[in-house]
Amino acid sequence: MRLSEKLAGAGALALLASPLPAIAQSAAQGEIVVRGKLEKPSKWREAETGHVVVTSDGSETELVRIAHNLERLHFLLAVLTGRVDRADDTRKLRVTLVGDPTEFDAMALVNLRYTPGPYRWGFEAQGYYDPRDDGPVLAATRFDAKVQVERGPSAAAILPDLVRATGDTSDPVMAGVTAAAAASLGSRASFGGNSDPGAIDINQSSIPVPAEGRIYAAFARNWLLTYYPGAYPRWYVDGFGELFATLDVKRDGAIEYGRAPEGYAKVLDAVRAYPVKEVFAGKYLTARGADRRWTPFHAWALTHMLFFSETRRPQLRRYLAAVAAGEPVEKAVEAFGDLGQLQQELARYDDHKLPYEKMTYPAARVDEPYVRRLNEGEAAFVKGRLELASRTTIPAPAPPGTDPKGAADAEQAYARAIARRDRWLGGLRRDAGRYPRNLQAQLLLAEAECRSGNPAECFAAAERALAARPGHADALAWKGIAMLDQALADRSPSRAARLKAARVQIARANRADPSAPLPLIAYYRSFADAGEPVPGLAIDGLRQAVDAVPAAPGPRLLLGEALARRGDAAAARTVLLPVALGAYDAPERSRALALMGGS
């Protein structure tokens, strides 16, 4: 039974018997009415499959291919792990592809819960990923890039000699090349940025970084953390994604995976590998100079060897099981036996033909994506939705006992974050004001206001969203969350009644979309944050929220706290392990570690 069915029948929420308003139909597919006029279509399109929603400002052909391939990759991973045809209540991954690298960089997205590597220069974080409470989001550019593996002498350094040798300082071609080369000194080609077409490095050694490969790798990482959440070491999650970065769908529909990325041998020859013993121990994460000796290619090589070796694969399983159980690293690595022997095998791994796999499957198992064009109002807020977490997440103040300089630095960081958020929020308010009856504009503004501690403004935006689409589940949820935050701030005798009204509104949102995590989280908070006993129904709701967004640390942290309060230390530890000891750091990690230490 879904939680919504339990809520509807719960005596404490008998007020939910009132019927919900019917959902209004839009004027046409993908269009909404604004002041009596239909919004014009934009260049943005959205393709949806069973497990992913991809939004892109590129061609429809490219969008359909990527969305279809991501669904194929989902099927491939399900086959490899025996998950085909299992029930799946998880939220879909939302992927946004921004074609213009300059626009992508201008968003200044901060990966708060995704910190791969640390990688050598040029291989730094390639894209944006955030496992949010209401579902994971991923963003990247659609442009391929190149990374210099070894730098040759810059043309800026040698062209002056050529000019002196010829005695010609007026040639516009030579002058232009020299200026471009000088401007390129020290530049790095990274994913999401264009190389300067005029920049010249003599005898440079570079490798391609295909944009689609970065998208497939990120999808695979999210898949792992969604369907098999655990306390994985970072090298493994990074490497797991890289295994599927070279996904290739053939004309006959067959899928190949596991091929070595282009430039693999060149990178491993040029970049001295970090000792595998210290990778397993996690020392490469903080050791000085480690970020000059570790790349996605090294993560690929180590993971690929362990995956495709009949001898090493069972050892990898035992190692991961030990890490997931929270055993010390020194104990977990015993699964591999002699690490010196493993190091020798890895060093020789590119000396012979490397294995890969090819799978055929019934094409009907993966449906074609459903595509629609976004209207101008929807498109105007695509980037704002990506920016939301980076702008509204404020660093915590320095803990008690912090030295004066550290406390001052934390205070300055806090003030800068507040100023950035307020500037961004002011711009969002102006933009949303241009679209008062646009559902997506008002939903984004409502969420931004609530997450910025402005419940009255959040409530008003949610009401406008409901005016645009009566009964919309997300709009109902943000209205309920705004009511809850207002009630929690109330210290008058009316507080109890306001909390009750907020719970009624939250339960309406739950009934409108029983799978949505936000109402389930808010219902729990209505008791926990109010200092009231939390009913079992609310904890059941948190469990359902965690099942819907397994990779999101927020719901896990709340559920771990709830279980710890009930004295169930073992269950709390199981829930918290992926947050406290998982691959990527997150703002929720310190609280999760503290809870585990006290359980």
Summary of the structure (lengths in Angstrom):
residues: 599
radius of gyration: 26.2
end to end distance: 30.8
largest distance: 93.0
contacts: 1947
relative contact order: 0.12
helix: 54%
strand: 11%
